[in-house]
Amino acid sequence: MPLWQIYSPPGTFTPEAKSSVATDITKRYTSIGLPAFYVVIQFHELKPEDVYVGGRVATNAKRPFVRAVVTHIAVVQPNSDAAYRHTTNWLDKVFKEHVLDKGYDVEYHVEETERRLWKINGMIPPPYRSEEEKVWARENRAVEYEGAFAEEGEGKAGGKAAL
C-alpha cells in the first residue's frame, strides 16, 4: 500500500483540494495495477508554531510549508537511479500542481517498507499483479483467498528474535 502523510498548516488544503490530490495520487497507483483501496492519504494540519526548520518556524502566512512522507509497501522500486528518478519525477509533478503552483514550499521523502510485515484485515496481501490481487482490484476490497492467512509456525524467525 502506498501511505501518504501530508503535513501542512491549517487551511492550506480545502476539502476540494484534498480530494483532487487524493484522486491524482490514486490514479497513478491504480495505473500500475494496484487496487484503489491500497492508497491511503492522510492530511495532518499542524499549527505553524509546531513546525520548525533550521531552528525557525517553518511557515509564514504567505508561504505555507508542506511536508510529506510517502511509504511504499505493496511495491518497492528496483534498486536503480533511473527507477528512483522516475518515482521522484512523478512526485514532483503531483507537488508542482497541488503545492508549488500555489506558492507553497514543499519537502518530501519516500520510505520503502518490508512487505512481509503488512496485512489487511488479518490477511497477507496477494503478490503484486497476481490473479488474487486482480480480484482485490476489481472488488476494491480485501477478499479471502487461499494462502491469505499464515499458519501458526510458518515463517519462524530461524534463531533470530521475533516479537
C-alpha positions as CSV (number, residue, x, y, z in Angstrom):
1,M,0.0,0.0,0.0
2,P,1.2,3.5,-0.5
3,L,0.6,5.6,2.6
4,W,0.9,9.3,2.1
5,Q,1.2,11.5,5.2
6,I,0.8,15.2,4.2
7,Y,1.6,17.7,6.9
8,S,0.6,21.4,6.5
9,P,-0.7,24.4,8.3
10,P,-4.5,24.6,8.9
11,G,-6.4,25.7,5.9
12,T,-3.6,25.0,3.4
13,F,-5.8,22.4,1.6
14,T,-9.5,22.9,1.2
15,P,-11.7,19.8,1.2
16,E,-11.9,20.1,-2.6
17,A,-8.1,20.4,-2.9
18,K,-7.6,17.3,-0.7
19,S,-10.0,15.3,-2.9
20,S,-8.1,16.4,-6.0
21,V,-4.7,15.4,-4.5
22,A,-6.1,12.1,-3.4
23,T,-7.7,11.4,-6.8
24,D,-4.5,12.2,-8.7
25,I,-2.4,10.1,-6.4
26,T,-4.8,7.1,-6.5
27,K,-5.0,7.2,-10.4
28,R,-1.2,6.8,-10.5
29,Y,-1.1,3.7,-8.4
30,T,-4.1,2.1,-10.0
31,S,-2.5,2.7,-13.4
32,I,0.2,0.2,-12.4
33,G,-2.3,-2.3,-11.2
34,L,-2.7,-1.7,-7.5
35,P,-6.2,-1.8,-6.0
36,A,-7.5,1.7,-5.3
37,F,-8.2,0.8,-1.6
38,Y,-4.5,0.2,-1.1
39,V,-3.9,4.0,-1.5
40,V,-4.3,5.9,1.8
41,I,-3.7,9.6,2.0
42,Q,-3.9,11.3,5.4
43,F,-3.8,15.1,5.8
44,H,-2.4,16.4,9.1
45,E,-2.8,20.0,10.0
46,L,-0.1,21.4,12.3
47,K,-0.1,24.9,13.8
48,P,2.7,27.0,12.3
49,E,4.3,27.3,15.6
50,D,4.6,23.5,15.8
51,V,6.9,23.1,12.8
52,Y,10.5,24.3,12.8
53,V,13.1,24.0,10.1
54,G,16.6,25.0,10.8
55,G,15.6,26.2,14.3
56,R,13.0,28.6,13.0
57,V,9.2,28.5,12.5
58,A,8.8,26.9,9.0
59,T,5.7,28.6,7.8
60,N,4.6,32.2,7.4
61,A,1.1,33.3,6.3
62,K,2.3,33.9,2.7
63,R,4.2,30.7,2.2
64,P,2.9,27.6,3.9
65,F,5.4,24.8,4.4
66,V,4.1,21.3,3.3
67,R,6.0,18.2,4.4
68,A,5.1,14.7,3.0
69,V,6.2,11.2,3.9
70,V,5.3,8.6,1.4
71,T,5.5,5.0,2.4
72,H,5.6,2.2,-0.2
73,I,4.8,-1.2,1.0
74,A,2.8,-3.1,-1.8
75,V,5.5,-2.5,-4.4
76,V,9.0,-1.2,-4.0
77,Q,11.3,0.3,-6.6
78,P,14.0,-1.6,-8.3
79,N,17.4,-0.5,-6.8
80,S,18.4,1.8,-9.6
81,D,18.9,5.5,-10.0
82,A,16.6,5.5,-13.1
83,A,13.7,3.9,-11.1
84,Y,14.2,6.3,-8.2
85,R,14.3,9.3,-10.7
86,H,11.1,8.1,-12.4
87,T,9.3,8.0,-9.0
88,T,10.6,11.4,-7.8
89,N,9.8,12.9,-11.2
90,W,6.2,11.8,-10.8
91,L,6.0,13.0,-7.2
92,D,7.4,16.4,-8.4
93,K,4.5,16.6,-10.8
94,V,2.0,16.0,-8.1
95,F,3.6,18.5,-5.8
96,K,4.0,21.1,-8.5
97,E,0.3,21.1,-9.4
98,H,-1.0,20.9,-5.9
99,V,1.6,22.7,-3.8
100,L,4.3,24.6,-5.6
101,D,2.0,26.3,-8.2
102,K,0.1,27.7,-5.2
103,G,3.3,29.3,-3.9
104,Y,3.8,26.9,-1.0
105,D,7.1,25.3,0.0
106,V,7.3,21.5,-0.1
107,E,9.7,18.8,1.1
108,Y,9.0,15.0,0.8
109,H,10.7,11.7,1.1
110,V,9.8,8.1,0.2
111,E,10.2,5.1,2.5
112,E,10.1,1.6,1.3
113,T,8.9,-0.9,3.9
114,E,9.1,-4.7,4.1
115,R,6.0,-6.1,2.5
116,R,6.1,-9.3,4.7
117,L,5.1,-7.1,7.7
118,W,1.9,-5.8,6.1
119,K,-1.6,-7.2,6.4
120,I,-5.1,-6.1,5.6
121,N,-7.9,-7.4,7.8
122,G,-5.5,-10.1,9.1
123,M,-4.7,-11.3,5.5
124,I,-1.4,-11.3,3.7
125,P,-2.0,-9.2,0.6
126,P,-1.6,-11.3,-2.6
127,P,1.5,-10.9,-4.6
128,Y,1.8,-7.9,-6.9
129,R,0.0,-8.5,-10.3
130,S,-1.2,-11.9,-9.2
131,E,-4.7,-13.2,-10.1
132,E,-5.7,-12.8,-6.5
133,E,-4.5,-9.1,-6.5
134,K,-6.5,-8.5,-9.7
135,V,-9.6,-9.8,-7.8
136,W,-8.8,-7.3,-5.0
137,A,-8.5,-4.5,-7.6
138,R,-11.8,-5.4,-9.3
139,E,-13.7,-5.8,-5.9
140,N,-11.8,-2.7,-4.5
141,R,-11.6,-4.6,-1.1
142,A,-9.7,-7.4,0.5
143,V,-11.1,-10.8,-0.5
144,E,-10.1,-14.0,1.2
145,Y,-8.0,-16.3,-1.0
146,E,-6.0,-19.5,-0.5
147,G,-2.9,-18.6,1.4
148,A,-4.2,-15.3,2.8
149,F,-3.7,-16.4,6.4
150,A,-0.3,-17.6,7.5
151,E,-0.5,-20.8,9.6
152,E,1.0,-20.6,13.1
153,G,4.6,-21.7,13.0
154,E,5.1,-20.6,9.4
155,G,7.9,-18.2,8.9
156,K,9.6,-18.8,12.2
157,A,12.5,-16.4,12.9
158,G,15.1,-19.1,12.4
159,G,17.1,-18.4,15.6
160,K,16.5,-14.7,15.4
161,A,14.4,-12.7,17.8
162,A,10.8,-12.2,16.8
163,L,8.2,-10.3,18.7
